[in-house]
Amino acid sequence: MQTPAHRHGATAGSQSRDASQPYTAHSDTPVHRDTSVHPDNPAAASGPHGRSTTAVALPVAAALLYGLWTVFVDRTSGSSLGHAWLLGLITAVVSGVLGLLLVRVQSTLVTEVRALAYGAFFGTAIGYLYSISGTAGHTTLESVRMGAVMGAVMFAVSLYIFRTHRVREPHGEHRPRRAHRHPHPSN
């Protein structure tokens, strides 16, 4: 099994490591994570598979808000109340499932790809809302353009956040620097 240290060229002391303990990218000391729930820290609560409740609650809350926003936009564009609520329910379920899927796989994605995924998800959602707004003169091309612009903005914002908040990033630093160079074994 290759650890992050193997991928970055460090080989000294790798045979004596315990494979069950995670290591930091720049040291040989194991990272100990306290997964117990503290009464004074409700954010430390984690659900199944070590996922925090926030990682599940945020996409679900965003999906509910998006569904309600869809109901509002569709109703103001002239649809019946039943049609608007059905459309809102469908969009809430679809966006919730896609949001939870994105949160689940984001730790496996490279920083740029993760930012692109968030941008594409947000841009598609905004483009869809723009398309159902029902204002006279809206075309499919205008909806795609609006979604692309908003997706590009979300890509830039999320890329900035992922690169500047490296502590929260699941892969650690964006491009970790080597502390020292090891001579090549063939020399």
C-alpha positions in Angstrom: 0.0 0.0 0.0 1.4 3.4 -0.9 1.1 6.2 1.5 1.2 9.9 0.6 4.9 9.9 1.6 5.7 7.2 -1.1 4.0 9.3 -3.8 6.1 12.3 -2.9 9.5 10.4 -2.8 10.1 9.9 0.9 11.2 6.3 1.6 13.2 6.4 4.8 11.5 4.6 7.7 8.5 3.5 5.7 9.0 -0.2 6.6 8.5 0.5 10.4 5.2 2.4 10.0 1.9 1.0 11.2 -0.3 0.9 8.1 -3.5 1.5 10.2 -2.4 5.0 11.3 -2.7 8.0 8.9 0.4 10.2 8.6 0.9 13.8 7.8 2.4 14.7 4.5 5.6 16.2 6.0 6.4 14.1 9.0 6.6 10.5 10.2 4.3 11.0 13.2 0.8 9.5 13.1 -2.2 11.8 13.1 -4.5 10.9 15.9 -8.1 11.9 15.4 -10.4 12.1 18.3 -13.7 10.8 16.9 -15.6 10.9 20.2 -18.6 13.2 20.7 -18.0 16.0 23.2 -21.0 17.6 24.8 -19.5 21.0 24.4 -18.7 20.5 20.7 -21.7 19.4 18.8 -19.8 19.7 15.5 -17.7 16.7 16.5 -20.7 14.4 16.1 -20.3 12.1 13.2 -22.7 9.8 11.4 -22.1 6.5 9.7 -18.8 6.0 7.9 -17.2 8.9 9.8 -19.2 11.6 8.0 -20.1 14.6 10.0 -23.7 15.6 10.3 -22.9 18.9 8.7 -21.7 17.1 5.5 -25.2 15.6 5.2 -27.2 18.5 6.6 -25.9 21.2 4.2 -26.7 19.5 0.9 -30.2 18.5 2.3 -30.9 22.1 3.5 -29.6 23.5 0.2 -31.8 21.1 -1.7 -34.9 22.1 0.3 -34.2 25.8 -0.3 -33.6 25.1 -4.0 -36.9 23.2 -4.2 -38.8 26.1 -2.5 -37.1 28.6 -4.8 -38.2 26.5 -7.8 -41.8 26.5 -6.5 -41.6 30.3 -6.2 -40.1 30.9 -9.7 -42.5 28.4 -11.4 -45.5 29.8 -9.6 -44.6 33.4 -10.5 -44.2 32.5 -14.1 -47.8 31.4 -14.3 -47.9 27.7 -13.5 -50.6 26.2 -11.3 -49.9 25.7 -7.6 -49.9 21.9 -7.9 -47.5 21.9 -10.9 -45.2 24.3 -9.1 -45.1 22.1 -5.9 -44.5 18.9 -7.9 -41.7 20.6 -9.8 -40.2 21.9 -6.6 -40.4 18.4 -5.0 -38.7 16.8 -8.0 -35.9 19.4 -8.1 -35.3 19.2 -4.4 -34.9 15.4 -4.6 -32.7 15.5 -7.6 -30.5 18.3 -6.3 -30.3 16.7 -2.9 -29.2 13.3 -4.3 -26.6 15.0 -6.6 -25.4 17.2 -3.7 -25.0 14.3 -1.3 -23.1 12.4 -4.1 -20.8 15.3 -4.7 -20.1 15.7 -0.9 -19.4 11.9 -0.7 -16.9 11.8 -3.6 -15.3 15.2 -3.2 -12.5 13.8 -1.0 -11.3 11.7 -3.9 -11.2 14.6 -6.4 -8.2 16.8 -7.1 -8.7 20.5 -6.2 -9.4 21.8 -9.7 -11.7 18.9 -10.5 -13.6 19.4 -7.2 -14.0 23.2 -8.0 -15.2 22.3 -11.5 -17.7 19.9 -10.1 -19.1 22.5 -7.8 -19.2 25.1 -10.6 -21.0 22.7 -13.0 -23.5 21.8 -10.3 -24.3 25.4 -9.4 -24.3 26.6 -13.0 -26.7 23.9 -14.0 -29.0 24.7 -11.1 -29.0 28.4 -11.9 -29.4 27.8 -15.7 -32.4 25.6 -15.0 -34.1 28.2 -12.8 -33.5 30.8 -15.4 -35.1 28.6 -18.0 -38.3 28.1 -16.1 -38.6 31.7 -15.1 -41.0 32.2 -18.0 -40.0 35.8 -18.8 -40.8 36.6 -22.4 -37.9 36.4 -24.7 -35.8 33.8 -22.8 -34.3 31.2 -25.1 -32.4 28.0 -24.3 -29.2 29.7 -25.4 -29.7 32.5 -22.8 -30.3 29.9 -20.1 -27.1 28.1 -21.0 -25.2 31.4 -21.1 -26.5 32.3 -17.6 -25.7 28.9 -16.3 -22.2 29.0 -17.8 -21.5 32.5 -16.3 -22.7 31.5 -12.9 -20.9 28.2 -13.0 -17.6 30.0 -13.9 -18.1 32.3 -11.0 -18.7 29.4 -8.7 -15.7 27.6 -10.1 -13.5 30.6 -9.4 -14.9 31.1 -5.9 -14.6 27.5 -4.9 -11.1 27.1 -6.3 -10.0 30.2 -4.3 -11.6 28.7 -1.2 -10.1 25.3 -1.7 -6.6 26.7 -2.3 -6.6 29.2 0.5 -8.1 27.0 3.2 -5.7 24.1 2.9 -6.5 22.9 6.4 -10.0 21.9 5.3 -8.9 20.4 2.1 -9.0 16.6 2.1 -5.8 16.2 0.2 -3.8 18.5 2.4 -1.7 21.1 0.7 -2.3 21.7 -3.0 1.2 21.0 -4.1 3.3 19.9 -1.0 6.9 20.9 -1.1 9.7 18.4 -0.4 11.6 19.2 2.8 14.8 17.8 1.3 16.0 15.9 -1.7 16.9 12.3 -1.6 19.6 11.1 -3.9 18.4 8.9 -6.7 19.1 5.1 -5.9 20.9 4.6 -9.2 23.6 7.2 -8.4 
